[in-house]
Amino acid sequence: MADIKDPENTIIMTLSGGDVTIALLPDVAPQHVARMKELARAGKYDNVAFHRVIDGFMAQTGDVANGNMEENFDIGRAGTGGSDLPDVPAEFSKVPHARGSLGAARSQNPNSANSQFFINFKDNDFLNGQYTVYGQVISGMEHVDAIVKGEPPMYPDRMISVKVAADV
C-alpha cells in the first residue's frame, strides 16, 4: 500500500487485480483535480470501462455517460461522452507525461476535458504541454499494466470503484 501524504487529494481506484493509488496534483491542475474528486464522490466512475487501451502507450477510461458496464453498456459508444457537468479548461504545466501519470482526455479543443482520463504506460513526452497532467500513480501500477488491451477491448476491464482516500 502506498504512503498517502494527502488523503483529500489521493484517489484509490480498485481494479480487478487490486488497488491503484493516485496522488492528485491540486497545485498544478486544481479544476481537473476538483472534477475528479466530485465525480468519484458521486460514484460516477464506479464500473466504468477502460474503452481505449493501447499497449505501450496508455489506458483511457472515465466516460461516465456511456462507459458504465452496469447501465446499458455499449462498447461502441464508450469513449464518446462525459459527465453532465461543464467542460474543464486546459491546465497545461511543465509536469511531464511520465509513466503512471494521469492525463485529461479531450477532443481537438484544448478546453474540452470533462470526465475522461488516461494513465500513461510509459513516458509519453510528445504529449507534454498538450494535455493536462493532474495525477501520478504512486502504487499499483502493475494493475494498470495488466488492463486488457484494445481499441476497444473485446472484453474490457473496468474501474470497480474510485474513491477519495479521505472518504475511505
Secondary structure, 3 states (H helix, E strand, C coil): CCCCCCHHHEEEEEECCEEEEEEECCCCCHHHHHHHHHHHHCCCCCCEECCEEECCCEEEECCCCCCECCCCCCCCCCCCCCCCCCCECCCCCCCCCCCCEEEECCCCCCCCECCCEEEECCCCHHHCCCCCEEEEEEECHHHHHCCCCECCCCCCCEECEEEEHHHC
